[in-house]
């Protein structure tokens, strides 16, 4: 009987231990430390994101997130909404126009 009960709990144990943490890295257009702060804060404010780091020199954003709570495309959309475009989503022009001059992209 004890073996039967143990066998019933095995699927539950595996389901609870399933790793839903995912890491992604993608290009985000930006210029300076102010951009870095805005991009990282935007990513971190997306529900399910556990870490975000944007590199000024490479324009690369590394994000760790819970894949059951957020999709990668949602990250692109949130960041583009602040005026910083990615390769998948163009920047929100109105938000971009309101950025400080040092953060604006030369067209």
Residue frames as a rotation matrix with the C-alpha (Angstrom) as fourth column:
UNK 1
0.565 0.825 0.000 0.00
0.825 -0.565 0.000 0.00
0.000 0.000 -1.000 0.00
UNK 2
0.425 -0.486 -0.764 2.83
0.162 -0.789 0.592 2.39
-0.891 -0.375 -0.257 0.84
UNK 3
-0.642 -0.688 0.337 4.41
0.420 0.052 0.906 1.71
-0.641 0.724 0.256 -2.54
UNK 4
-0.099 0.713 0.695 1.16
0.983 -0.041 0.181 2.54
0.158 0.700 -0.696 -4.30
UNK 5
0.798 0.376 -0.471 0.85
0.499 -0.850 0.168 5.86
-0.337 -0.369 -0.866 -2.46
UNK 6
-0.035 -0.907 -0.419 4.48
0.120 -0.420 0.900 6.70
-0.992 -0.018 0.123 -3.28
UNK 7
-0.647 -0.202 0.735 3.89
0.699 0.226 0.678 5.93
-0.303 0.953 -0.005 -6.96
UNK 8
0.383 0.871 0.306 0.91
0.919 -0.394 -0.030 8.27
0.095 0.293 -0.952 -6.99
UNK 9
0.743 -0.116 -0.660 3.05
0.221 -0.887 0.405 11.16
-0.632 -0.447 -0.633 -5.72
UNK 10
-0.237 -0.917 0.322 5.83
0.676 0.083 0.732 10.80
-0.697 0.391 0.600 -8.31
UNK 11
-0.098 0.201 0.975 3.99
0.910 -0.379 0.170 12.74
0.403 0.904 -0.145 -11.05
UNK 12
0.895 0.445 -0.011 3.18
0.401 -0.795 0.456 15.50
0.195 -0.413 -0.890 -8.55
UNK 13
0.431 -0.822 -0.371 6.81
0.363 -0.218 0.906 15.77
-0.826 -0.526 0.205 -7.50
UNK 14
-0.453 -0.622 0.639 7.97
0.825 -0.022 0.564 16.09
-0.337 0.783 0.523 -11.11
UNK 15
0.264 0.633 0.728 5.25
0.808 -0.557 0.191 18.62
0.526 0.538 -0.659 -11.94
UNK 16
0.950 0.114 -0.291 6.23
0.280 -0.722 0.633 20.82
-0.138 -0.683 -0.717 -9.00
UNK 17
0.231 -0.953 -0.194 9.91
0.284 -0.125 0.951 20.67
-0.930 -0.275 0.242 -9.80
UNK 18
0.371 -0.053 0.927 9.54
0.928 0.043 -0.369 21.59
-0.020 0.998 0.065 -13.48
UNK 19
-0.427 -0.641 -0.638 11.91
0.570 -0.738 0.361 24.46
-0.702 -0.209 0.681 -14.24
UNK 20
0.537 0.694 0.480 10.00
0.832 -0.339 -0.440 27.34
-0.142 0.635 -0.759 -15.81
UNK 21
0.443 -0.479 -0.758 12.86
-0.042 -0.856 0.516 29.81
-0.895 -0.196 -0.400 -15.59
UNK 22
0.565 -0.233 0.791 14.06
0.823 0.224 -0.522 30.94
-0.056 0.946 0.318 -19.00
UNK 23
0.008 -0.614 -0.789 16.84
0.203 -0.772 0.603 33.26
-0.979 -0.165 0.119 -20.10
UNK 24
0.601 0.163 0.782 16.85
0.796 -0.040 -0.604 35.28
-0.067 0.986 -0.154 -23.28
UNK 25
-0.254 -0.690 -0.678 19.07
0.371 -0.717 0.590 37.89
-0.893 -0.102 0.438 -24.83
UNK 26
0.279 0.373 0.885 18.11
0.960 -0.082 -0.268 40.39
-0.027 0.924 -0.381 -27.51
UNK 27
-0.716 -0.564 0.411 19.01
0.637 -0.768 0.057 43.76
0.284 0.303 0.910 -29.05
UNK 28
0.498 0.789 -0.359 17.45
0.842 -0.539 -0.018 46.92
-0.208 -0.294 -0.933 -27.61
UNK 29
0.030 -0.455 0.890 18.25
0.638 -0.677 -0.367 50.28
0.770 0.579 0.270 -29.18
UNK 30
0.917 0.182 -0.356 19.67
0.393 -0.573 0.719 52.76
-0.073 -0.799 -0.597 -26.68
UNK 31
0.539 -0.692 0.479 22.58
0.106 -0.509 -0.854 55.13
0.835 0.512 -0.201 -26.13
UNK 32
-0.302 -0.658 0.690 23.48
-0.453 -0.537 -0.711 55.83
0.839 -0.527 -0.136 -22.53
UNK 33
-0.955 -0.122 -0.270 23.20
0.180 0.485 -0.856 55.05
0.235 -0.866 -0.441 -18.82
UNK 34
-0.560 0.828 0.020 19.77
-0.669 -0.439 -0.600 56.71
-0.488 -0.349 0.800 -18.69
UNK 35
0.047 0.520 -0.853 18.63
-0.865 0.448 0.225 54.31
0.499 0.727 0.471 -21.40
UNK 36
-0.645 -0.398 -0.652 20.10
-0.070 0.881 -0.469 51.43
0.761 -0.257 -0.596 -19.40
UNK 37
-0.949 0.293 0.114 18.11
-0.133 -0.045 -0.990 52.37
-0.285 -0.955 0.081 -16.31
UNK 38
-0.203 0.931 -0.302 14.87
-0.909 -0.294 -0.295 52.79
-0.364 0.215 0.906 -18.28
UNK 39
-0.045 0.128 -0.991 15.27
-0.715 0.689 0.121 49.55
0.698 0.714 0.061 -20.25
UNK 40
-0.800 -0.338 -0.496 16.18
0.063 0.775 -0.629 47.45
0.597 -0.534 -0.599 -17.21
UNK 41
-0.841 0.524 0.134 13.42
-0.295 -0.235 -0.926 48.93
-0.454 -0.818 0.352 -15.03
UNK 42
-0.057 0.841 -0.538 10.84
-0.998 -0.058 0.016 48.35
-0.017 0.537 0.843 -17.75
UNK 43
-0.207 -0.083 -0.975 11.87
-0.384 0.923 0.003 44.72
0.900 0.375 -0.223 -18.12
UNK 44
-0.937 -0.237 -0.255 11.96
0.130 0.443 -0.887 44.14
0.323 -0.865 -0.384 -14.35
UNK 45
-0.662 0.744 0.088 8.45
-0.587 -0.442 -0.679 45.59
-0.466 -0.501 0.729 -13.99
UNK 46
-0.101 0.603 -0.792 7.01
-0.776 0.450 0.442 42.93
0.623 0.659 0.422 -16.31
UNK 47
0.416 0.356 0.837 5.35
-0.853 0.472 0.223 40.32
-0.315 -0.807 0.500 -14.11
UNK 48
0.976 -0.070 0.205 7.44
0.103 0.983 -0.151 37.15
-0.191 0.169 0.967 -14.06
UNK 49
0.491 -0.857 0.156 10.82
0.010 -0.174 -0.985 38.79
0.871 0.485 -0.077 -14.78
UNK 50
0.844 -0.238 -0.480 13.45
0.533 0.269 0.802 37.99
-0.062 -0.933 0.354 -12.17
UNK 51
0.047 -0.848 -0.529 16.45
0.358 -0.480 0.801 39.86
-0.933 -0.227 0.281 -13.62
UNK 52
0.842 0.141 0.521 17.37
0.539 -0.274 -0.796 42.19
0.031 0.951 -0.307 -16.47
UNK 53
0.158 -0.847 -0.507 20.72
0.255 -0.461 0.850 43.62
-0.954 -0.263 0.143 -17.55
UNK 54
0.934 0.138 0.329 21.25
0.355 -0.247 -0.902 45.83
-0.043 0.959 -0.280 -20.61
UNK 55
0.022 -0.995 -0.097 24.80
0.767 -0.045 0.640 46.37
-0.641 -0.089 0.763 -21.85
UNK 56
0.542 0.179 -0.821 25.40
-0.129 -0.947 -0.293 49.90
-0.830 0.265 -0.491 -23.18
UNK 57
-0.368 -0.824 -0.431 28.26
-0.604 -0.140 0.784 48.85
-0.707 0.549 -0.446 -25.50
UNK 58
-0.972 -0.040 0.232 26.55
0.120 0.763 0.636 45.88
-0.203 0.646 -0.736 -27.18
UNK 59
-0.501 0.863 -0.058 22.93
-0.857 -0.486 0.170 47.11
0.119 0.135 0.984 -26.83
UNK 60
-0.422 0.272 -0.865 22.12
-0.050 0.946 0.321 43.60
0.905 0.178 -0.386 -25.62
UNK 61
-0.067 0.512 0.856 19.50
-0.972 -0.227 0.060 42.91
0.225 -0.828 0.513 -22.96
UNK 62
-0.721 -0.128 -0.681 19.71
0.008 0.981 -0.193 39.70
0.693 -0.145 -0.706 -20.91
UNK 63
-0.150 0.774 0.615 16.50
-0.945 -0.296 0.142 38.78
0.292 -0.560 0.776 -19.13
UNK 64
-0.951 0.013 -0.310 15.62
0.108 0.951 -0.290 35.88
0.291 -0.309 -0.905 -16.84
UNK 65
-0.439 0.876 0.201 11.90
-0.894 -0.449 0.005 35.23
0.095 -0.178 0.980 -16.50
UNK 66
-0.557 0.412 0.721 9.23
-0.096 0.830 -0.549 32.68
-0.825 -0.375 -0.423 -15.60
UNK 67
-0.970 0.085 -0.227 7.97
-0.225 0.035 0.974 31.32
0.091 0.996 -0.015 -18.91
UNK 68
-0.489 0.859 -0.153 4.59
0.856 0.506 0.108 30.45
0.171 -0.078 -0.982 -17.36
UNK 69
0.100 0.512 -0.853 3.96
0.688 -0.655 -0.312 34.11
-0.719 -0.556 -0.418 -16.49
UNK 70
0.399 -0.047 -0.916 5.41
-0.436 -0.888 -0.144 36.04
-0.807 0.457 -0.375 -19.43
UNK 71
0.696 -0.182 0.694 6.26
0.657 0.550 -0.516 35.44
-0.288 0.815 0.502 -23.07
UNK 72
-0.333 -0.939 -0.087 9.40
0.783 -0.327 0.529 36.83
-0.525 0.108 0.844 -24.66
UNK 73
-0.371 0.249 0.895 7.37
0.726 -0.522 0.447 38.92
0.578 0.816 0.013 -27.10
UNK 74
0.729 0.660 -0.181 5.75
0.607 -0.501 0.617 40.67
0.316 -0.559 -0.766 -24.12
UNK 75
0.220 -0.754 -0.619 9.21
0.666 -0.347 0.660 41.88
-0.713 -0.557 0.426 -23.08
UNK 76
-0.678 -0.453 0.578 9.83
0.734 -0.379 0.563 43.34
-0.036 0.807 0.590 -26.55
UNK 77
0.079 0.822 0.564 6.46
0.678 -0.459 0.574 45.10
0.731 0.337 -0.593 -26.49
UNK 78
0.748 0.200 -0.633 6.98
0.649 -0.424 0.632 46.59
-0.142 -0.883 -0.447 -23.02
UNK 79
-0.148 -0.910 -0.387 10.41
0.629 -0.389 0.674 47.95
-0.763 -0.143 0.630 -23.89
UNK 80
-0.645 -0.031 0.764 9.32
0.720 -0.361 0.593 49.30
0.257 0.932 0.255 -27.28
UNK 81
0.421 0.905 0.066 6.50
0.780 -0.398 0.483 51.09
0.463 -0.152 -0.873 -25.46
UNK 82
0.538 -0.300 -0.788 9.09
0.551 -0.583 0.597 53.21
-0.638 -0.755 -0.148 -23.63
UNK 83
0.858 -0.173 -0.484 10.64
-0.429 -0.759 -0.490 54.44
-0.282 0.628 -0.725 -26.90
UNK 84
-0.255 -0.963 0.086 13.40
-0.797 0.259 0.546 51.82
-0.548 0.070 -0.833 -27.24
UNK 85
0.579 0.527 -0.622 12.94
-0.809 0.466 -0.358 49.55
0.101 0.710 0.697 -30.25
UNK 86
-0.027 -0.538 0.842 14.00
-0.297 0.809 0.507 45.93
-0.955 -0.236 -0.182 -30.57
UNK 87
-0.902 -0.320 -0.289 14.51
-0.366 0.217 0.905 43.86
-0.227 0.922 -0.313 -33.70
UNK 88
-0.721 0.681 0.127 10.99
0.693 0.702 0.165 42.46
0.023 0.207 -0.978 -33.29
UNK 89
0.401 0.896 -0.189 9.01
0.911 -0.412 -0.019 45.53
-0.095 -0.165 -0.982 -32.23
UNK 90
-0.228 -0.426 0.876 9.52
0.543 -0.802 -0.248 49.11
0.808 0.419 0.414 -33.42
UNK 91
-0.856 -0.165 -0.489 9.79
0.507 -0.446 -0.738 51.82
-0.097 -0.880 0.465 -30.79
UNK 92
0.339 0.930 -0.141 6.72
0.922 -0.358 -0.147 53.77
-0.187 -0.080 -0.979 -29.78
UNK 93
-0.196 -0.473 0.859 7.36
0.739 -0.647 -0.188 57.03
0.645 0.598 0.476 -31.64
UNK 94
0.570 0.474 0.672 5.49
-0.062 -0.790 0.610 59.24
0.819 -0.389 -0.421 -29.18
UNK 95
0.947 -0.263 -0.184 7.39
0.246 0.225 0.943 57.76
-0.207 -0.938 0.278 -26.22
UNK 96
0.135 -0.950 0.282 10.65
0.990 0.143 0.006 58.10
-0.046 0.279 0.959 -28.13
UNK 97
0.051 -0.052 0.997 9.98
0.447 -0.892 -0.070 61.77
0.893 0.450 -0.022 -28.86
UNK 98
0.821 0.339 0.460 9.58
-0.240 -0.525 0.817 62.37
0.518 -0.781 -0.349 -25.10
UNK 99
0.623 -0.678 -0.391 12.95
0.782 0.559 0.276 60.81
0.032 -0.478 0.878 -24.21
UNK 100
0.518 -0.572 -0.636 15.86
-0.053 -0.764 0.643 63.05
-0.854 -0.300 -0.426 -23.18
UNK 101
0.718 -0.231 -0.657 17.96
-0.693 -0.335 -0.639 64.11
-0.073 0.914 -0.400 -26.19
UNK 102
-0.330 -0.940 0.084 20.85
-0.929 0.339 0.147 61.79
-0.167 -0.029 -0.986 -25.25
UNK 103
-0.420 0.253 0.871 18.47
-0.128 0.934 -0.333 58.81
-0.898 -0.252 -0.360 -25.46
UNK 104
0.604 0.727 -0.326 17.02
-0.388 -0.089 -0.917 59.60
-0.696 0.681 0.229 -28.86
UNK 105
0.013 -0.516 0.857 18.04
0.633 0.668 0.393 57.64
-0.774 0.537 0.335 -31.93
UNK 106
-0.394 -0.186 -0.900 19.29
-0.524 -0.759 0.386 59.55
-0.755 0.624 0.201 -34.95
UNK 107
0.497 0.687 0.531 17.04
0.107 0.559 -0.823 58.61
-0.861 0.465 0.204 -37.85
